Amino acid sequence: MPTLRDIYPLYLNNKAKQPNTDLEVTDKFTGAVAFRVAQADAATIDAGIAGAVRAAEPMARMASYERQAVLQHCVDRFKQRFDELAYALCVEAGKPIKDSEGEVGRLIDTFRIAAEESVRMTGEVQPLDISPRAKGYQGIWKRVPIGPCSFISPFNFPLNLAAHKIAPALAVGCPFVMKPASRTPLGAIIIGEVLAETDLPEGAFSILPAHREGADLFTEDERLKLLSFTGSPGVGWDLKAKAGKKKVVLELGGNAAVIVDHDADLDDALERVIFGAFYQSGQSCIGVQRIIIHEAVYDRFRDMLVAKTKTLVAGDPKDRATFIGPMISEGEARRLDGWIQQAVAGGARLLCGGKREGAMLEATLLEDVDRSSAVYREEAFGPVALLSKFSDFSAALAEVNDSKFGLQAGIFTRDLFKMFDAWDRLEVGGIVINDVPSYRVDNMPYGGVKDSGLGREGIRFAMEDMTEIRNLVIRRR
């Protein structure tokens, strides 16, 4: 395994700074301090925002090929540092090493897509002579960078969700300040190390770990033109209320559902549902939380799920055989354990799992769960899934929609008409046919409705959020 340094800096206006070593980051499996990271105070955050304001004009003047070169440099360096990035993620997030390697692959994909899109920012020539008064007028519009951006990224995908903010910002020419999650800051810090090797204008980026209570400037400072936040719904909507006039993009939580219809390939559905429910210990906003199964195949598929779940290997995420690692903290495991016990006390049947030791929570399946219970209504964000049965497809769609969230949904069916019916009726940002809602490709429009957020990620779509249309009207005489 690669070795990690004992101390890491923050990045202020493109430069590594080591004002302190205040932030202790633990190995999520052992609980021991793995390394220490510099932590930004309010003055440092203010300096980063001021630097981004100064960098806005030179960033906007960068040629497309120059922005592309920066992004391609990142791609090349991430490939060279692949093992280091994966190991760092495994340690700081407790993510099984195979999943960690998968996330590094997605980091590389995300920056590669951004490099490609950075030279494709186009506008439109628009005829305006729609009536006699506009005869002789013509319009042309283009996209221009919105200006300094603020990014707040979460703990569960500390590399790729940071990348989905940083890469499109670089592609369009927006300077930024970023607050990575305090539990998992190292991925963003390594991205900063790589960016510091480029000739970006001074102030183009600052990566500033900070405690939540000391980071109000990331949200409230009026010099910032966009806030992009990924995290919990409670925090996200509160930040939006405080953000003032700036544009806000929110990628928040979910309690995603998957429908398994009677015509599904059950063996195939089994592998994908198990993955969707339990990969990286269920700590994904599009992880499978609700499994809605047609009554004709319910008993068989339930038994298949239980048998498969019992075979999942739990333990040290550094072991390549491990599928279930620790949750991000013992407190989070304790919370979800309490929700499971409450559901059982309320009449739910525990099919398997349900035991906790520290931050390790067994992969758990429940059936007959009361729909008013927390484990049904809220985002579990851990290794638990709930089984229910349906007889009528319309009722199954209604059950998917019976949620304050609306991020993604999955449907295993071979019926074309049901697919289009679901596409019309499901109140979600994305529908995945013959796979789980947990599936995402990094160039697709990704985001939610209802309490799951505002806006869309996916490089080209994020680039639109980070730009404004500037119109030019020409009168020909």
Secondary structure, 3 states (H helix, E strand, C coil): CCCCCCEECEEECCEEECCCCCEEEECCCCCCEEEEECCCCHHHHHHHHHHHHHHHHHHHHCCHHHHHHHHHHHHHHHHHCHHHHHHHHHHHHCCCHHHHHHHHHHHHHHHHHHHHHCCCCCCEEEECCCCHHHCCEEEEEEEEECCCEEEECCCCCCCHHHHHHHHHHHHHCCCEEEECCCCCCHHHHHHHHHHCCCCCCCCCEEECCCCHHHCCHHHHCCCCCEEEEECCHHHHHHHHHHCCCCEEEEECCCCCEEEECCCCCHHHHHHHHHHHHHHHHHCCCCCCCEEEEECCCHHHHHHHHHHHHCCCCECCCCCCCCCECCCCCHHHHHHHHHHHHHHHHCCCEEEECCCEECCEECCEEEECCCCCCHHHHCCCCCCEEEEEEECCHHHHHHHHHCCCEECEEEEECCCHHHHHHHHHHCCCCEEEECCCCCCCCCCCCECCEECCEECCECHHHHHHHCEEEEEEEEECC
